[in-house]
Amino acid sequence: MFENIGWGEILVLLVAALFILGPERLPEAAAWLGRSVRKVRDFASGARQQLRDEMGPEFEEYRKPIEDLRALRNFDPKRAVTQHLFDGDPDPLGLNNINGTNGHSNGSNGHANGIPKAAAAPAPEPLKPGEKPPVDPDAT
């Protein structure tokens, strides 16, 4: 609710309230504000519950696009590029634990954006002494 207001702005508002209301009316005003915020929060949760009860299973169907929009709002281009580049490959840079999701946008089901991940290839064995590394003709 107050994600755009920093501590500095809150402090300025408190000092202004102290000057405007005075020290004797400030506690009463703070209690009134707390009660009002609680009422608004209760009204909002009651309206949400009433809507959920009336719509039934269709509520989740209409809620899904809103969740998708919220995911787009939290879109991180760097994470998307890293995920695209290293999707299904072992991560050579050790970046596969971005935000605790193992490099996936949805770490809970092992799918990235609804697309199943390719099975991870087993790690190659290290070269033996004197053994030449494999050559990829397409990469040279």
N, CA, C and O atoms as CSV, one atom per row, in Angstrom:
chain,resi,resn,atom,element,x,y,z
A,1,MET,N,N,0.823,-1.183,0.000
A,1,MET,CA,C,0.000,0.000,0.000
A,1,MET,C,C,0.872,1.254,0.000
A,1,MET,O,O,0.586,2.203,-0.731
A,2,PHE,N,N,1.920,1.268,0.802
A,2,PHE,CA,C,2.788,2.434,0.896
A,2,PHE,C,C,4.144,2.144,0.256
A,2,PHE,O,O,5.173,2.582,0.772
A,3,GLU,N,N,4.162,1.407,-0.867
A,3,GLU,CA,C,5.439,1.038,-1.466
A,3,GLU,C,C,6.151,2.206,-2.130
A,3,GLU,O,O,7.362,2.138,-2.342
A,4,ASN,N,N,5.433,3.281,-2.467
A,4,ASN,CA,C,6.066,4.437,-3.104
A,4,ASN,C,C,6.467,5.511,-2.108
A,4,ASN,O,O,7.071,6.514,-2.489
A,5,ILE,N,N,6.139,5.316,-0.839
A,5,ILE,CA,C,6.461,6.306,0.189
A,5,ILE,C,C,7.651,5.797,0.989
A,5,ILE,O,O,7.619,4.690,1.526
A,6,GLY,N,N,8.685,6.599,1.067
A,6,GLY,CA,C,9.868,6.214,1.819
A,6,GLY,C,C,9.776,6.668,3.264
A,6,GLY,O,O,8.827,7.345,3.659
A,7,TRP,N,N,10.780,6.283,4.051
A,7,TRP,CA,C,10.799,6.642,5.464
A,7,TRP,C,C,10.922,8.142,5.664
A,7,TRP,O,O,10.385,8.684,6.630
A,8,GLY,N,N,11.618,8.815,4.770
A,8,GLY,CA,C,11.757,10.269,4.883
A,8,GLY,C,C,10.413,10.977,4.754
A,8,GLY,O,O,10.110,11.898,5.511
A,9,GLU,N,N,9.608,10.532,3.779
A,9,GLU,CA,C,8.284,11.142,3.593
A,9,GLU,C,C,7.379,10.859,4.785
A,9,GLU,O,O,6.621,11.733,5.207
A,10,ILE,N,N,7.449,9.641,5.334
A,10,ILE,CA,C,6.635,9.302,6.504
A,10,ILE,C,C,7.027,10.173,7.687
A,10,ILE,O,O,6.163,10.637,8.431
A,11,LEU,N,N,8.318,10.397,7.867
A,11,LEU,CA,C,8.788,11.246,8.960
A,11,LEU,C,C,8.287,12.679,8.797
A,11,LEU,O,O,7.872,13.304,9.773
A,12,VAL,N,N,8.323,13.207,7.559
A,12,VAL,CA,C,7.820,14.556,7.306
A,12,VAL,C,C,6.322,14.622,7.608
A,12,VAL,O,O,5.860,15.601,8.193
A,13,LEU,N,N,5.557,13.602,7.222
A,13,LEU,CA,C,4.119,13.583,7.509
A,13,LEU,C,C,3.854,13.545,9.013
A,13,LEU,O,O,2.943,14.214,9.501
A,14,LEU,N,N,4.649,12.765,9.749
A,14,LEU,CA,C,4.465,12.702,11.207
A,14,LEU,C,C,4.782,14.040,11.876
A,14,LEU,O,O,4.070,14.468,12.784
A,15,VAL,N,N,5.831,14.684,11.434
A,15,VAL,CA,C,6.184,15.994,12.001
A,15,VAL,C,C,5.103,17.010,11.655
A,15,VAL,O,O,4.725,17.815,12.505
A,16,ALA,N,N,4.601,16.989,10.430
A,16,ALA,CA,C,3.532,17.912,10.039
A,16,ALA,C,C,2.275,17.637,10.858
A,16,ALA,O,O,1.615,18.575,11.304
A,17,ALA,N,N,1.934,16.372,11.062
A,17,ALA,CA,C,0.758,16.029,11.874
A,17,ALA,C,C,0.949,16.504,13.308
A,17,ALA,O,O,-0.004,16.971,13.932
A,18,LEU,N,N,2.147,16.393,13.832
A,18,LEU,CA,C,2.416,16.848,15.198
A,18,LEU,C,C,2.195,18.355,15.318
A,18,LEU,O,O,1.624,18.824,16.303
A,19,PHE,N,N,2.645,19.113,14.316
A,19,PHE,CA,C,2.455,20.567,14.355
A,19,PHE,C,C,0.995,20.952,14.131
A,19,PHE,O,O,0.489,21.870,14.776
A,20,ILE,N,N,0.316,20.250,13.216
A,20,ILE,CA,C,-1.064,20.613,12.893
A,20,ILE,C,C,-2.020,20.205,14.023
A,20,ILE,O,O,-2.846,21.005,14.460
A,21,LEU,N,N,-1.902,18.964,14.489
A,21,LEU,CA,C,-2.837,18.465,15.495
A,21,LEU,C,C,-2.409,18.775,16.922
A,21,LEU,O,O,-3.251,18.905,17.810
A,22,GLY,N,N,-1.158,18.889,17.136
A,22,GLY,CA,C,-0.668,19.103,18.498
A,22,GLY,C,C,-0.472,17.770,19.199
A,22,GLY,O,O,-1.050,16.758,18.803
A,23,PRO,N,N,0.349,17.778,20.245
A,23,PRO,CA,C,0.664,16.513,20.926
A,23,PRO,C,C,-0.523,15.900,21.665
A,23,PRO,O,O,-0.534,14.692,21.899
A,24,GLU,N,N,-1.530,16.707,22.041
A,24,GLU,CA,C,-2.649,16.135,22.791
A,24,GLU,C,C,-3.670,15.442,21.888
A,24,GLU,O,O,-4.338,14.511,22.337
A,25,ARG,N,N,-3.813,15.873,20.609
A,25,ARG,CA,C,-4.781,15.236,19.706
A,25,ARG,C,C,-4.151,14.217,18.770
A,25,ARG,O,O,-4.877,13.490,18.091
A,26,LEU,N,N,-2.831,14.139,18.712
A,26,LEU,CA,C,-2.154,13.220,17.798
A,26,LEU,C,C,-2.452,11.751,18.090
A,26,LEU,O,O,-2.722,11.017,17.140
A,27,PRO,N,N,-2.424,11.267,19.335
A,27,PRO,CA,C,-2.745,9.849,19.576
A,27,PRO,C,C,-4.170,9.488,19.153
A,27,PRO,O,O,-4.406,8.411,18.606
A,28,GLU,N,N,-5.120,10.397,19.409
A,28,GLU,CA,C,-6.506,10.132,18.999
A,28,GLU,C,C,-6.614,10.056,17.479
A,28,GLU,O,O,-7.332,9.203,16.958
A,29,ALA,N,N,-5.915,10.933,16.760
A,29,ALA,CA,C,-5.936,10.925,15.296
A,29,ALA,C,C,-5.282,9.658,14.747
A,29,ALA,O,O,-5.754,9.089,13.764
A,30,ALA,N,N,-4.198,9.220,15.381
A,30,ALA,CA,C,-3.529,7.995,14.936
A,30,ALA,C,C,-4.436,6.782,15.142
A,30,ALA,O,O,-4.483,5.896,14.288
A,31,ALA,N,N,-5.157,6.730,16.264
A,31,ALA,CA,C,-6.091,5.624,16.516
A,31,ALA,C,C,-7.225,5.644,15.492
A,31,ALA,O,O,-7.627,4.592,14.995
A,32,TRP,N,N,-7.740,6.833,15.173
A,32,TRP,CA,C,-8.801,6.941,14.170
A,32,TRP,C,C,-8.302,6.475,12.802
A,32,TRP,O,O,-9.011,5.765,12.089
A,33,LEU,N,N,-7.087,6.873,12.439
A,33,LEU,CA,C,-6.517,6.463,11.159
A,33,LEU,C,C,-6.350,4.945,11.110
A,33,LEU,O,O,-6.650,4.326,10.089
A,34,GLY,N,N,-5.874,4.337,12.201
A,34,GLY,CA,C,-5.721,2.887,12.248
A,34,GLY,C,C,-7.049,2.168,12.091
A,34,GLY,O,O,-7.141,1.183,11.357
A,35,ARG,N,N,-8.094,2.660,12.786
A,35,ARG,CA,C,-9.426,2.061,12.659
A,35,ARG,C,C,-9.951,2.193,11.230
A,35,ARG,O,O,-10.545,1.257,10.696
A,36,SER,N,N,-9.735,3.345,10.618
A,36,SER,CA,C,-10.225,3.572,9.254
A,36,SER,C,C,-9.528,2.656,8.259
A,36,SER,O,O,-10.183,2.077,7.392
A,37,VAL,N,N,-8.223,2.516,8.370
A,37,VAL,CA,C,-7.477,1.636,7.475
A,37,VAL,C,C,-7.933,0.196,7.659
A,37,VAL,O,O,-8.086,-0.536,6.682
A,38,ARG,N,N,-8.152,-0.217,8.906
A,38,ARG,CA,C,-8.631,-1.571,9.185
A,38,ARG,C,C,-10.006,-1.808,8.554
A,38,ARG,O,O,-10.253,-2.875,7.993
A,39,LYS,N,N,-10.911,-0.805,8.643
A,39,LYS,CA,C,-12.240,-0.935,8.043
A,39,LYS,C,C,-12.148,-1.077,6.526
A,39,LYS,O,O,-12.810,-1.930,5.934
A,40,VAL,N,N,-11.327,-0.240,5.904
A,40,VAL,CA,C,-11.169,-0.307,4.445
A,40,VAL,C,C,-10.618,-1.672,4.042
A,40,VAL,O,O,-11.076,-2.262,3.064
A,41,ARG,N,N,-9.642,-2.173,4.789
A,41,ARG,CA,C,-9.074,-3.483,4.498
A,41,ARG,C,C,-10.121,-4.585,4.658
A,41,ARG,O,O,-10.173,-5.509,3.847
A,42,ASP,N,N,-10.960,-4.493,5.705
A,42,ASP,CA,C,-12.023,-5.470,5.905
A,42,ASP,C,C,-13.059,-5.409,4.789
A,42,ASP,O,O,-13.532,-6.445,4.322
A,43,PHE,N,N,-13.417,-4.189,4.357
A,43,PHE,CA,C,-14.366,-4.052,3.251
A,43,PHE,C,C,-13.805,-4.684,1.976
A,43,PHE,O,O,-14.521,-5.382,1.258
A,44,ALA,N,N,-12.533,-4.440,1.702
A,44,ALA,CA,C,-11.919,-4.986,0.488
A,44,ALA,C,C,-11.864,-6.506,0.529
A,44,ALA,O,O,-12.186,-7.163,-0.461
A,45,SER,N,N,-11.459,-7.073,1.664
A,45,SER,CA,C,-11.400,-8.540,1.743
A,45,SER,C,C,-12.801,-9.134,1.715
A,45,SER,O,O,-12.993,-10.212,1.154
A,46,GLY,N,N,-13.805,-8.446,2.317
A,46,GLY,CA,C,-15.184,-8.930,2.252
A,46,GLY,C,C,-15.724,-8.895,0.834
A,46,GLY,O,O,-16.415,-9.822,0.411
A,47,ALA,N,N,-15.419,-7.842,0.100
A,47,ALA,CA,C,-15.867,-7.752,-1.294
A,47,ALA,C,C,-15.211,-8.837,-2.136
A,47,ALA,O,O,-15.862,-9.438,-2.991
A,48,ARG,N,N,-13.932,-9.093,-1.902
A,48,ARG,CA,C,-13.230,-10.142,-2.641
A,48,ARG,C,C,-13.843,-11.513,-2.336
A,48,ARG,O,O,-14.045,-12.324,-3.239
A,49,GLN,N,N,-14.135,-11.759,-1.060
A,49,GLN,CA,C,-14.728,-13.040,-0.676
A,49,GLN,C,C,-16.134,-13.187,-1.253
A,49,GLN,O,O,-16.507,-14.267,-1.709
A,50,GLN,N,N,-16.918,-12.105,-1.234
A,50,GLN,CA,C,-18.260,-12.158,-1.792
A,50,GLN,C,C,-18.202,-12.421,-3.293
A,50,GLN,O,O,-18.998,-13.205,-3.809
A,51,LEU,N,N,-17.288,-11.791,-3.993
A,51,LEU,CA,C,-17.118,-12.020,-5.420
A,51,LEU,C,C,-16.705,-13.460,-5.684
A,51,LEU,O,O,-17.207,-14.094,-6.612
A,52,ARG,N,N,-15.799,-13.973,-4.875
A,52,ARG,CA,C,-15.354,-15.364,-5.019
A,52,ARG,C,C,-16.511,-16.329,-4.774
A,52,ARG,O,O,-16.646,-17.323,-5.487
A,53,ASP,N,N,-17.353,-16.046,-3.765
A,53,ASP,CA,C,-18.492,-16.918,-3.468
A,53,ASP,C,C,-19.527,-16.892,-4.588
A,53,ASP,O,O,-20.086,-17.933,-4.935
A,54,GLU,N,N,-19.786,-15.726,-5.151
A,54,GLU,CA,C,-20.798,-15.609,-6.190
A,54,GLU,C,C,-20.334,-16.183,-7.519
A,54,GLU,O,O,-21.132,-16.784,-8.238
A,55,MET,N,N,-19.072,-16.011,-7.857
A,55,MET,CA,C,-18.581,-16.478,-9.148
A,55,MET,C,C,-18.166,-17.942,-9.125
A,55,MET,O,O,-18.187,-18.607,-10.161
A,56,GLY,N,N,-17.795,-18.444,-7.976
A,56,GLY,CA,C,-17.374,-19.840,-7.873
A,56,GLY,C,C,-16.050,-20.078,-8.577
A,56,GLY,O,O,-15.117,-19.287,-8.436
A,57,PRO,N,N,-15.965,-21.174,-9.340
A,57,PRO,CA,C,-14.683,-21.497,-9.990
A,57,PRO,C,C,-14.298,-20.529,-11.102
A,57,PRO,O,O,-13.133,-20.480,-11.495
A,58,GLU,N,N,-15.254,-19.758,-11.616
A,58,GLU,CA,C,-14.931,-18.790,-12.663
A,58,GLU,C,C,-14.059,-17.648,-12.143
A,58,GLU,O,O,-13.386,-16.974,-12.922
A,59,PHE,N,N,-14.072,-17.431,-10.830
A,59,PHE,CA,C,-13.260,-16.363,-10.240
A,59,PHE,C,C,-11.787,-16.582,-10.536
A,59,PHE,O,O,-11.078,-15.649,-10.913
A,60,GLU,N,N,-11.326,-17.817,-10.365
A,60,GLU,CA,C,-9.915,-18.121,-10.638
A,60,GLU,C,C,-9.599,-17.974,-12.122
A,60,GLU,O,O,-8.487,-17.594,-12.487
A,61,GLU,N,N,-10.585,-18.276,-12.985
A,61,GLU,CA,C,-10.389,-18.150,-14.424
A,61,GLU,C,C,-10.161,-16.692,-14.818
A,61,GLU,O,O,-9.347,-16.399,-15.693
A,62,TYR,N,N,-10.889,-15.776,-14.165
A,62,TYR,CA,C,-10.718,-14.355,-14.458
A,62,TYR,C,C,-9.522,-13.757,-13.732
A,62,TYR,O,O,-8.992,-12.725,-14.143
A,63,ARG,N,N,-9.108,-14.391,-12.679
A,63,ARG,CA,C,-7.972,-13.901,-11.907
A,63,ARG,C,C,-6.639,-14.246,-12.575
A,63,ARG,O,O,-5.647,-13.549,-12.362
A,64,LYS,N,N,-6.604,-15.302,-13.370
A,64,LYS,CA,C,-5.371,-15.758,-14.015
A,64,LYS,C,C,-4.740,-14.684,-14.905
A,64,LYS,O,O,-3.535,-14.461,-14.788
A,65,PRO,N,N,-5.490,-13.998,-15.795
A,65,PRO,CA,C,-4.847,-12.957,-16.615
A,65,PRO,C,C,-4.256,-11.829,-15.779
A,65,PRO,O,O,-3.240,-11.245,-16.157
A,66,ILE,N,N,-4.876,-11.520,-14.657
A,66,ILE,CA,C,-4.338,-10.464,-13.793
A,66,ILE,C,C,-3.005,-10.906,-13.200
A,66,ILE,O,O,-2.072,-10.109,-13.100
A,67,GLU,N,N,-2.914,-12.176,-12.809
A,67,GLU,CA,C,-1.639,-12.700,-12.302
A,67,GLU,C,C,-0.578,-12.682,-13.391
A,67,GLU,O,O,0.588,-12.397,-13.115
A,68,ASP,N,N,-0.973,-12.988,-14.638
A,68,ASP,CA,C,-0.019,-12.937,-15.747
A,68,ASP,C,C,0.488,-11.513,-15.960
A,68,ASP,O,O,1.675,-11.309,-16.218
A,69,LEU,N,N,-0.410,-10.526,-15.854
A,69,LEU,CA,C,0.017,-9.129,-15.981
A,69,LEU,C,C,0.961,-8.735,-14.857
A,69,LEU,O,O,1.915,-7.988,-15.079
A,70,ARG,N,N,0.702,-9.229,-13.656
A,70,ARG,CA,C,1.582,-8.942,-12.528
A,70,ARG,C,C,2.971,-9.549,-12.786
A,70,ARG,O,O,3.988,-8.945,-12.446
A,71,ALA,N,N,3.004,-10.739,-13.384
A,71,ALA,CA,C,4.292,-11.357,-13.704
A,71,ALA,C,C,5.030,-10.525,-14.752
A,71,ALA,O,O,6.253,-10.396,-14.689
A,72,LEU,N,N,4.297,-9.960,-15.714
A,72,LEU,CA,C,4.943,-9.106,-16.712
A,72,LEU,C,C,5.470,-7.823,-16.086
A,72,LEU,O,O,6.501,-7.302,-16.511
A,73,ARG,N,N,4.776,-7.316,-15.085
A,73,ARG,CA,C,5.234,-6.110,-14.409
A,73,ARG,C,C,6.556,-6.364,-13.692
A,73,ARG,O,O,7.384,-5.460,-13.575
A,74,ASN,N,N,6.754,-7.586,-13.213
A,74,ASN,CA,C,7.992,-7.942,-12.519
A,74,ASN,C,C,9.030,-8.527,-13.475
A,74,ASN,O,O,9.979,-9.174,-13.031
A,75,PHE,N,N,8.864,-8.310,-14.777
A,75,PHE,CA,C,9.752,-8.859,-15.793
A,75,PHE,C,C,11.148,-8.282,-15.637
A,75,PHE,O,O,11.320,-7.071,-15.505
A,76,ASP,N,N,12.136,-9.156,-15.655
A,76,ASP,CA,C,13.525,-8.753,-15.549
A,76,ASP,C,C,14.244,-9.207,-16.818
A,76,ASP,O,O,14.454,-10.406,-17.002
A,77,PRO,N,N,14.628,-8.279,-17.700
A,77,PRO,CA,C,15.268,-8.677,-18.961
A,77,PRO,C,C,16.542,-9.487,-18.765
A,77,PRO,O,O,16.800,-10.420,-19.525
A,78,LYS,N,N,17.340,-9.149,-17.762
A,78,LYS,CA,C,18.586,-9.879,-17.542
A,78,LYS,C,C,18.298,-11.339,-17.199
A,78,LYS,O,O,18.963,-12.239,-17.712
A,79,ARG,N,N,17.301,-11.581,-16.327
A,79,ARG,CA,C,16.951,-12.943,-15.958
A,79,ARG,C,C,16.365,-13.687,-17.149
A,79,ARG,O,O,16.631,-14.875,-17.325
A,80,ALA,N,N,15.558,-12.994,-17.982
A,80,ALA,CA,C,14.961,-13.638,-19.147
A,80,ALA,C,C,16.032,-14.075,-20.144
A,80,ALA,O,O,15.969,-15.178,-20.686
A,81,VAL,N,N,17.016,-13.205,-20.385
A,81,VAL,CA,C,18.093,-13.562,-21.320
A,81,VAL,C,C,18.923,-14.708,-20.755
A,81,VAL,O,O,19.258,-15.643,-21.482
A,82,THR,N,N,19.257,-14.650,-19.473
A,82,THR,CA,C,20.029,-15.727,-18.852
A,82,THR,C,C,19.273,-17.039,-18.926
A,82,THR,O,O,19.857,-18.079,-19.227
A,83,GLN,N,N,17.974,-16.996,-18.654
A,83,GLN,CA,C,17.159,-18.209,-18.711
A,83,GLN,C,C,17.116,-18.747,-20.134
A,83,GLN,O,O,17.222,-19.956,-20.339
A,84,HIS,N,N,16.962,-17.871,-21.116
A,84,HIS,CA,C,16.898,-18.300,-22.507
A,84,HIS,C,C,18.226,-18.916,-22.956
A,84,HIS,O,O,18.245,-19.937,-23.643
A,85,LEU,N,N,19.324,-18.288,-22.564
A,85,LEU,CA,C,20.628,-18.786,-22.994
A,85,LEU,C,C,20.986,-20.114,-22.350
A,85,LEU,O,O,21.563,-20.981,-23.008
A,86,PHE,N,N,20.655,-20.292,-21.070
A,86,PHE,CA,C,21.079,-21.472,-20.339
A,86,PHE,C,C,19.951,-22.456,-20.087
A,86,PHE,O,O,20.105,-23.352,-19.257
A,87,ASP,N,N,18.816,-22.323,-20.775
A,87,ASP,CA,C,17.675,-23.202,-20.565
A,87,ASP,C,C,18.024,-24.621,-20.985
A,87,ASP,O,O,18.245,-24.887,-22.166
A,88,GLY,N,N,18.073,-25.524,-20.025
A,88,GLY,CA,C,18.356,-26.925,-20.296
A,88,GLY,C,C,19.833,-27.264,-20.308
A,88,GLY,O,O,20.189,-28.440,-20.397
A,89,ASP,N,N,20.700,-26.273,-20.222
A,89,ASP,CA,C,22.138,-26.511,-20.213
A,89,ASP,C,C,22.670,-26.283,-18.811
A,89,ASP,O,O,22.125,-25.479,-18.056
A,90,PRO,N,N,23.740,-26.994,-18.462
A,90,PRO,CA,C,24.366,-26.659,-17.178
A,90,PRO,C,C,24.914,-25.238,-17.266
A,90,PRO,O,O,25.464,-24.841,-18.293
A,91,ASP,N,N,24.766,-24.490,-16.208
A,91,ASP,CA,C,25.150,-23.091,-16.195
A,91,ASP,C,C,26.639,-22.954,-15.915
A,91,ASP,O,O,27.072,-23.227,-14.796
A,92,PRO,N,N,27.439,-22.537,-16.901
A,92,PRO,CA,C,28.880,-22.450,-16.700
A,92,PRO,C,C,29.295,-21.305,-15.781
A,92,PRO,O,O,30.400,-21.328,-15.239
A,93,LEU,N,N,28.442,-20.314,-15.597
A,93,LEU,CA,C,28.805,-19.166,-14.785
A,93,LEU,C,C,28.290,-19.267,-13.361
A,93,LEU,O,O,28.586,-18.398,-12.541
A,94,GLY,N,N,27.525,-20.308,-13.047
A,94,GLY,CA,C,26.985,-20.461,-11.703
A,94,GLY,C,C,25.836,-19.521,-11.427
A,94,GLY,O,O,25.601,-19.153,-10.276
A,95,LEU,N,N,25.111,-19.123,-12.462
A,95,LEU,CA,C,23.998,-18.189,-12.303
A,95,LEU,C,C,22.657,-18.893,-12.165
A,95,LEU,O,O,21.620,-18.230,-12.180
A,96,ASN,N,N,22.644,-20.204,-12.033
A,96,ASN,CA,C,21.369,-20.920,-12.081
A,96,ASN,C,C,20.562,-20.808,-10.809
A,96,ASN,O,O,19.525,-21.462,-10.708
A,97,ASN,N,N,20.972,-20.022,-9.831
A,97,ASN,CA,C,20.161,-19.842,-8.634
A,97,ASN,C,C,19.752,-18.379,-8.505
A,97,ASN,O,O,19.973,-17.746,-7.472
A,98,ILE,N,N,19.153,-17.855,-9.569
A,98,ILE,CA,C,18.716,-16.461,-9.585
A,98,ILE,C,C,17.413,-16.366,-8.801
A,98,ILE,O,O,16.449,-17.068,-9.107
A,99,ASN,N,N,17.382,-15.500,-7.793
A,99,ASN,CA,C,16.197,-15.266,-6.968
A,99,ASN,C,C,15.657,-16.542,-6.349
A,99,ASN,O,O,14.466,-16.614,-6.047
A,100,GLY,N,N,16.484,-17.536,-6.152
A,100,GLY,CA,C,16.044,-18.740,-5.481
A,100,GLY,C,C,15.136,-19.615,-6.311
A,100,GLY,O,O,14.502,-20.522,-5.772
A,101,THR,N,N,15.052,-19.368,-7.632
A,101,THR,CA,C,14.130,-20.139,-8.448
A,101,THR,C,C,14.854,-21.089,-9.391
A,101,THR,O,O,14.235,-21.632,-10.306
A,102,ASN,N,N,16.146,-21.301,-9.188
A,102,ASN,CA,C,16.920,-22.211,-10.016
A,102,ASN,C,C,16.895,-21.790,-11.480
A,102,ASN,O,O,16.931,-22.633,-12.376
A,103,GLY,N,N,16.830,-20.461,-11.723
A,103,GLY,CA,C,16.895,-19.952,-13.076
A,103,GLY,C,C,15.596,-20.054,-13.842
A,103,GLY,O,O,15.572,-19.733,-15.030
A,104,HIS,N,N,14.533,-20.479,-13.228
A,104,HIS,CA,C,13.257,-20.609,-13.916
A,104,HIS,C,C,12.340,-19.501,-13.466
A,104,HIS,O,O,12.443,-19.003,-12.345
A,105,SER,N,N,11.424,-19.115,-14.371
A,105,SER,CA,C,10.448,-18.125,-13.961
A,105,SER,C,C,9.428,-18.741,-13.025
A,105,SER,O,O,8.813,-18.028,-12.232
A,106,ASN,N,N,9.238,-20.041,-13.099
A,106,ASN,CA,C,8.332,-20.723,-12.188
A,106,ASN,C,C,9.067,-21.936,-11.664
A,106,ASN,O,O,9.011,-23.002,-12.278
A,107,GLY,N,N,9.751,-21.799,-10.549
A,107,GLY,CA,C,10.589,-22.862,-10.033
A,107,GLY,C,C,9.817,-23.996,-9.401
A,107,GLY,O,O,10.413,-25.014,-9.050
A,108,SER,N,N,8.486,-23.858,-9.239
A,108,SER,CA,C,7.747,-24.867,-8.506
A,108,SER,C,C,7.502,-26.122,-9.313
A,108,SER,O,O,7.433,-27.205,-8.733
A,109,ASN,N,N,7.366,-26.025,-10.652
A,109,ASN,CA,C,7.030,-27.223,-11.408
A,109,ASN,C,C,8.073,-27.592,-12.449
A,109,ASN,O,O,7.829,-28.484,-13.262
A,110,GLY,N,N,9.229,-26.935,-12.451
A,110,GLY,CA,C,10.289,-27.306,-13.376
A,110,GLY,C,C,10.005,-26.881,-14.803
A,110,GLY,O,O,10.671,-27.357,-15.723
A,111,HIS,N,N,9.054,-26.016,-15.013
A,111,HIS,CA,C,8.733,-25.528,-16.331
A,111,HIS,C,C,9.026,-24.040,-16.383
A,111,HIS,O,O,8.857,-23.332,-15.390
A,112,ALA,N,N,9.462,-23.570,-17.534
A,112,ALA,CA,C,9.669,-22.142,-17.731
A,112,ALA,C,C,8.580,-21.648,-18.659
A,112,ALA,O,O,8.540,-22.036,-19.827
A,113,ASN,N,N,7.708,-20.809,-18.168
A,113,ASN,CA,C,6.600,-20.253,-18.940
A,113,ASN,C,C,5.724,-21.334,-19.542
A,113,ASN,O,O,5.229,-21.170,-20.657
A,114,GLY,N,N,5.520,-22.435,-18.833
A,114,GLY,CA,C,4.637,-23.498,-19.278
A,114,GLY,C,C,5.282,-24.468,-20.240
A,114,GLY,O,O,4.634,-25.423,-20.668
A,115,ILE,N,N,6.543,-24.256,-20.597
A,115,ILE,CA,C,7.234,-25.133,-21.527
A,115,ILE,C,C,8.130,-26.059,-20.717
A,115,ILE,O,O,8.946,-25.584,-19.928
A,116,PRO,N,N,7.996,-27.389,-20.897
A,116,PRO,CA,C,8.840,-28.297,-20.113
A,116,PRO,C,C,10.305,-28.097,-20.443
A,116,PRO,O,O,10.666,-27.898,-21.603
A,117,LYS,N,N,11.131,-28.150,-19.443
A,117,LYS,CA,C,12.571,-28.031,-19.644
A,117,LYS,C,C,13.125,-29.331,-20.195
A,117,LYS,O,O,12.630,-30.416,-19.889
A,118,ALA,N,N,14.149,-29.204,-21.003
A,118,ALA,CA,C,14.817,-30.395,-21.519
A,118,ALA,C,C,15.547,-31.082,-20.372
A,118,ALA,O,O,16.002,-30.434,-19.430
A,119,ALA,N,N,15.649,-32.376,-20.467
A,119,ALA,CA,C,16.351,-33.115,-19.424
A,119,ALA,C,C,17.810,-32.676,-19.422
A,119,ALA,O,O,18.445,-32.600,-20.474
A,120,ALA,N,N,18.328,-32.394,-18.259
A,120,ALA,CA,C,19.714,-31.937,-18.149
A,120,ALA,C,C,20.667,-33.061,-18.527
A,120,ALA,O,O,20.537,-34.191,-18.055
A,121,ALA,N,N,21.619,-32.737,-19.379
A,121,ALA,CA,C,22.602,-33.729,-19.796
A,121,ALA,C,C,23.554,-33.996,-18.643
A,121,ALA,O,O,23.853,-33.092,-17.863
A,122,PRO,N,N,24.035,-35.235,-18.527
A,122,PRO,CA,C,24.991,-35.499,-17.453
A,122,PRO,C,C,26.263,-34.691,-17.686
A,122,PRO,O,O,26.640,-34.409,-18.824
A,123,ALA,N,N,26.905,-34.330,-16.603
A,123,ALA,CA,C,28.129,-33.538,-16.701
A,123,ALA,C,C,29.210,-34.356,-17.398
A,123,ALA,O,O,29.410,-35.527,-17.075
A,124,PRO,N,N,29.917,-33.732,-18.366
A,124,PRO,CA,C,30.975,-34.475,-19.066
A,124,PRO,C,C,32.130,-34.781,-18.119
A,124,PRO,O,O,32.417,-34.023,-17.192
A,125,GLU,N,N,32.775,-35.895,-18.372
A,125,GLU,CA,C,33.923,-36.278,-17.554
A,125,GLU,C,C,35.114,-35.400,-17.921
A,125,GLU,O,O,35.262,-35.010,-19.080
A,126,PRO,N,N,35.957,-35.087,-16.949
A,126,PRO,CA,C,37.136,-34.269,-17.260
A,126,PRO,C,C,38.101,-35.026,-18.179
A,126,PRO,O,O,38.128,-36.257,-18.207
A,127,LEU,N,N,38.884,-34.255,-18.921
A,127,LEU,CA,C,39.852,-34.856,-19.841
A,127,LEU,C,C,40.976,-35.533,-19.063
A,127,LEU,O,O,41.414,-35.075,-18.007
A,128,LYS,N,N,41.404,-36.614,-19.625
A,128,LYS,CA,C,42.537,-37.334,-19.029
A,128,LYS,C,C,43.828,-36.643,-19.464
A,128,LYS,O,O,43.828,-35.948,-20.480
A,129,PRO,N,N,44.925,-36.811,-18.730
A,129,PRO,CA,C,46.185,-36.168,-19.112
A,129,PRO,C,C,46.598,-36.564,-20.525
A,129,PRO,O,O,46.658,-37.750,-20.849
A,130,GLY,N,N,46.882,-35.573,-21.363
A,130,GLY,CA,C,47.319,-35.801,-22.728
A,130,GLY,C,C,46.170,-35.954,-23.711
A,130,GLY,O,O,46.411,-36.001,-24.918
A,131,GLU,N,N,44.924,-36.034,-23.241
A,131,GLU,CA,C,43.770,-36.192,-24.132
A,131,GLU,C,C,43.415,-34.840,-24.736
A,131,GLU,O,O,43.407,-33.825,-24.038
A,132,LYS,N,N,43.114,-34.827,-26.071
A,132,LYS,CA,C,42.747,-33.592,-26.742
A,132,LYS,C,C,41.258,-33.315,-26.527
A,132,LYS,O,O,40.456,-34.249,-26.513
A,133,PRO,N,N,40.878,-32.046,-26.360
A,133,PRO,CA,C,39.464,-31.720,-26.196
A,133,PRO,C,C,38.703,-31.949,-27.495
A,133,PRO,O,O,39.290,-31.876,-28.574
A,134,PRO,N,N,37.413,-32.222,-27.408
A,134,PRO,CA,C,36.625,-32.415,-28.649
A,134,PRO,C,C,36.537,-31.098,-29.404
A,134,PRO,O,O,36.558,-30.021,-28.808
A,135,VAL,N,N,36.438,-31.200,-30.723
A,135,VAL,CA,C,36.373,-30.018,-31.580
A,135,VAL,C,C,34.989,-29.960,-32.185
A,135,VAL,O,O,34.478,-30.955,-32.699
A,136,ASP,N,N,34.389,-28.787,-32.120
A,136,ASP,CA,C,33.085,-28.565,-32.731
A,136,ASP,C,C,33.312,-27.812,-34.036
A,136,ASP,O,O,33.648,-26.628,-34.009
A,137,PRO,N,N,33.132,-28.486,-35.194
A,137,PRO,CA,C,33.421,-27.799,-36.474
A,137,PRO,C,C,32.474,-26.625,-36.736
A,137,PRO,O,O,32.836,-25.695,-37.457
A,138,ASP,N,N,31.271,-26.654,-36.161
A,138,ASP,CA,C,30.341,-25.547,-36.381
A,138,ASP,C,C,30.763,-24.310,-35.602
A,138,ASP,O,O,30.428,-23.193,-35.997
A,139,ALA,N,N,31.487,-24.483,-34.510
A,139,ALA,CA,C,31.875,-23.365,-33.679
A,139,ALA,C,C,33.163,-22.715,-34.142
A,139,ALA,O,O,33.503,-21.627,-33.676
A,140,THR,N,N,33.894,-23.360,-35.054
A,140,THR,CA,C,35.173,-22.777,-35.486
A,140,THR,C,C,35.081,-22.091,-36.799
A,140,THR,O,O,36.076,-21.555,-37.287
